[in-house]
Amino acid sequence: MATAPVMPRPGGTRAQLPPCYYEGYLEKRGPKEKVSRRLWTCLCGNTLYFFNNAKDTHYVEKLDLSGFVSLIDDCSRDRNLEAARLNLRMKDGEIKLTAPNLEARELWKGFLYSVVDLAVPTTLTLLPGQLHMLKEVVEKERQRRKRSLSRAPSSPLSLPLVGEIPACFRPVSRTEAEVLLERHPDCGNMLLRPGRDGTSLAVTTRQDLNGSVFRHYRVTQKQQGGYIIDVENPIPCPTLHDVINALVEKTAGTLQPFLLEEPYEENITYISSNDENGERTLHCAPTSTFSRGPALPPKGPERWTLRSQTKSPSPSHRSLSPPGSPSSPMRRLVLSPSPLTQTAFTEELKQKLEKRRTSQD
């Protein structure tokens, strides 16, 4: 659905943009646009830049992916039967994209996920060479962000925190906190983060009421120790854990701490290189069952002993051995009374026999 080219608006040149990871034509329709436009699209850093054509040096639009929420295939039919549609959901609306074909759509999804999550996606249908490209993109984007942070003016949290920091603390901005909560609703709806001024903290919450509803609460530290939730009736809390617990209790458990579990691999994988053509391939290591040694018998009270017996009928082969002794391949736990108990029983029997003889005489 191509339309007349967009008149260039003031935008930076390509030389001023971050490194380009992937580019190609996409049809784009924003939340307030009625008609799609065919634009040359470049993924530079974590931003999409749109040009009227591949030869233009100034972009006409850009889309920062820091507000990314989700990426979903659109299976509706297009006039071009080979085209493949895609819905890019951002924090401020949904953008409809159309790739030339299914393969191009998978590649765009792979590059977008790699830049947003800083991890190679594992659910897409891609070739080994394409997966290798995505891995390189992840490493380049990580290095680029590290350099950007080192050049950016630092704004650390200047106040010393009292006590242990809750697990729901995230060193993110207000906007990043909203995106995290919206992208992972199953992980909780409340997180603790640094305040904008660097001298306070803030709690960001998300609830659903015909759409996302975000609230932000300032948390300040008292000079004499402890914290205060700055609301109409301030709530004093000794520690940051008490801050989170207070909000959970005040809302009857509606607010829950945000705990994002990082994914771990389920299989061991490695990359090997073919000596003939130099092609690198990802392999999954074979799984094997490791044998475990026999469990030691439980250690009983000291008055019971462990008697080890062999198959030999000779009584001379019987011997007392401590628990866990490897001297006998077959062993049986035999419970026998201690010598003190046996002696007392013999004396008592002798006394009864003596009394019986005396009475008979």
N, C-alpha and C positions, 0 to 999 in steps of 0.2 A: 504494500500500500504506500508507494512512494508519492511524495508531494513535492511542491516547489522547494528548492534549497532554502535553508534558514539563513537569514542575513547574519553575518558574523557579529557577535557582541564582543566587547573588550575581554580578551582572555589571553593567557600566557602562551608563548610559543612552545613548540615541542622540545626545544633545547632546554627550556626551564622546567620541564616536567620530570617526575621521578622515572626510574627505568621502566621501560615498557615490557610487560611479560607476555601479552597476547593482544592481537588486534584483528579486526575483520568487520564486515558489514553486519549491522543488526537493525531491525525495525523496532523503534521505541515509541511507546505511548505512555505518557505520565498520567497521574491521577486526575489532572485537570485538563487533559488534552482529549479531543474527540477523534483525531486522526493520527495514525502512526506515521512516523518519518523514518526514512532509510538513511542511517548515519554511519559513518566510519567510526568505529568504537575502539578505543585503546584502554587496556587495563594497565595503568601506570601506578606502581605502589599499591595502595589500597583505595584507589579512586578510579572511576570510569570517566574518561574524557571523550566527548563526542565532537566529531568534525563533519562538515558537509560532504567531504570526499577524502580519499586517501592522500591527495596531494596538498591539502590545506595545511598550513603551519600554525594557525590559530584555532583553538577549539571554541565551539559555540555554547557548550554546556558541560557541566561536570557533575558527578554524583559520588559523594563521599560514602564509602561502604562502612563507616563506623556505626551507622544507624541500621545495619543489616539485621533482619529478623529471620527470614526464611527464603528458600528458593524452591519453587514447586513447578513441575511440568504441567503444561496446559494441553490437554488432549483434544481440544476442540479443533474442528477442521478449518483449514485455511484455503484461500483461493488457489494458492500454490500448494499442490499436494505434497511436495517434498519438504516444505517448510515445517519447522518445529518450534512451537511456542513455549514460552517460559514466563512465569510470574515471579518477579523479584519484589518481595515484600520488605519495605523499609519502615522505620519507626513513624515516618510522617505520611505514609501512603504506599500504594502498590503500583509498580511499574511493569507494564507488559512488554516483553521482548520477544522477537521472532528471529530465529537463526535460519540460515539457508537450508539446513538439513539436520537429521538426527545426530550425525557424527559431530557437526559443529556445535550443536546444543550440548552434547556430553562434554566436549572440550571446554566450552565456556563455563559450564557448571564446575568442572574440575579446577579451573584456574580461580574462579570466584571463591569456592570453598577453601582452596589452599591459602589464598590471601587473607580471608576472613578468620579462619580457624588456625592458621599457621600449622596445618597438618594435611598430609595427602589423604583425600577421601578414599574410602575403601568400598563404597557401595556403587561406584560407577563402572560402566563397561568401557575400559580403556586398555590400550596395548601397553606392553612393557616399556617401550620407548617413550610413550606419552606419560606414563607414571614417573619415569625418570626425570622428564622435564618438570613435572609438578614438584618433585622433591627438590630440584635445583631452585625453583621459584620460592619455595618455603624458606630455604636457607638464605637466599638473597633478600627476601622481605624481612627476615629476622635481623640480618645485619643492617639493613637500611633503617629499621626502627631504632636499633641501638644507637646508630650514628645520630639520628634525629633527636633522641633523648639526650645525648651528650651535648649537642649544640643548643638545645632548648634551655631557657632559664629555669633553674630548679626551684620548685616550690614544695619542699618537704613538709611533713607534719612536724612543726617545731616544738609542740608540747610533749613532754615525756609521759608515756602512757603508764597508768597505774595498774598493776596486776597483770594477769594473763589476758592476751588478746583473744576475743571470741573467734571461732572458726568461720563465722559469717562475715568477717572483716575482709574487704576488698579494696586495694589501692586504686580506685577508679574515680572518674569524674561523675557529676550528676547525670549527664547524658548516658555515659557508659553503664552506669548502674541501672538506669531504666531499660536499656537494651538487654543487659544480662538477665534481668528479672522477666522480661517479656519473652526472651528466647528460650528460657528454661523454667517454665512455670511449675514443673514437677519437682524442682529442687528447693522450693521455698519461695516466700514472697517478701522477705525483709533482709536487707544487708546493711552493714556498718561500713562507712567510708570516711576518708578525710574531708573536712569542710573546705569550702572554696578559699577561705582566707588563710589556711594553713595553721591556724591556731585553735581550731575547734574540730569536732567530729560531726557527722550527720548520719541519720538513719533514713534510708530510702525504702519505701514500701510500694507494693503493687497489688491492686485488687481489680476484679472484673465486674463492671456494671455497664452492660451494653458497650463494652470496650475497656481498654486499660485505664485505670485510675491510679495515678502516682501521687504519693505524699512524701514530703521531706521534713525531717525533724532535726533541729539543731541540738547537739549534745556538747555542753561546755564543761571544762574541768574547774573545780573549786580550788581556791588557793590553799585551803586547809586539808585538801584531799577529797577524793571522790568526784562524782559527776552529777550534772543536773540535766534533765530533759527539759528544754526550754519550750514549754507550752503555757497556756493561760494560767494553770495552776502547776508551777514547776514541780517536777518529781525528782527528789534526791536519790542517788544510787551510789553505794560504796565503790563498786567496780563496774567495768564495762559489761561483764556477764550479767550483773544485776540490771543494767540498762535494757539488755535484750529480754531478760526474764520479765521485767516490768511491763514491757510492751506486749509480750505474749499473754500475761495475766490480765492486763487492762482490756484486751480484745477477746477474752475468753478462748484463746487458742487460735483465733482467726489468722493472726500474723505468726508466721513460722520462720526461723532463721534460714537463710539461703546457704545451702551446702551443695556445692557443685563437685560431683565425683569425676575426676579425670579418667578418661578411658585407658585401659591397659590391654596389651596384646594377649590373645588367647593361645597363640602358637609362636614357636621360635622360628624366625625367618633369617635368611642370609642371602647375600648377592654373590654370584660367581661369574667369572668371565670366561668366555669361550676362546681357547687358544688359537683357533683357526680364523674366525671372523671378528673376534674382539667384542662380540655382543654380550652385554651384561644381562643376567637373568635373575629374577627373584625366586628363591626356593623356600619351601617349608620343611624344616627339619623333621625327620621321622620321630614319632613318639614311641617310647619304649617303656616297659614296666620294670621298675627296679624292685628286685627281691629284697625283702626285709628279713632280718634275722629272727629266730624264734624268741618269743617274749619270755622273759625270766619269770619263774613262779613267784607268787607273792611271798614276802618274808613274814613268817608267822611268829608267834610268841617264842621267847627264849626257851621255855620249858618243853617245846616240841623240837625234834631233830629231823633232819632230812636224811633218809636212808637210801642210798643208791644201790640198785640191784641190777645185775646183768642177767642174760639168758642162761648162763652156765648154772647147772644144778648144784655145783659144788658150793658149800657154804663158805669155803675159805675165800671165795671171790667177793663176798659181801664186805662192804666197807662203808664207814660213815664218811660223808663228804659234805663240805659247806655248800650252800645254795649257789647255783651257777657253775659248779665244777664241771669241766669238760671231760673228766676221766671216764664216764660211762655214757654210751650212746643212748641207752634206754634207762629212764629213771622214773621212779614212782614215789610220790609223796606218802610216807608211812608215818602215821601218828602213833607214838609210843609214850607211855607214861615215864616221867622222870625217875631216876634212881631213888630220890628221897621218898616219893609216893610209894614205890614198890617196897622199900624197907619197912615203912610204917605198917603196910598191909600184912607183911610176914610176921611181925611182932604181935600184932593183934590176933592173928590166926593161932600162934603158939599159945598165947594166954588162954584162948577158948578151949583148945585141946587139953591143956593142963587141968582146967576146971572140970572138964567132962570126966577125965580119968579119976580125979579125986572123988567126984560124986559116985562113980561106979564102985570104987574100993569101999 
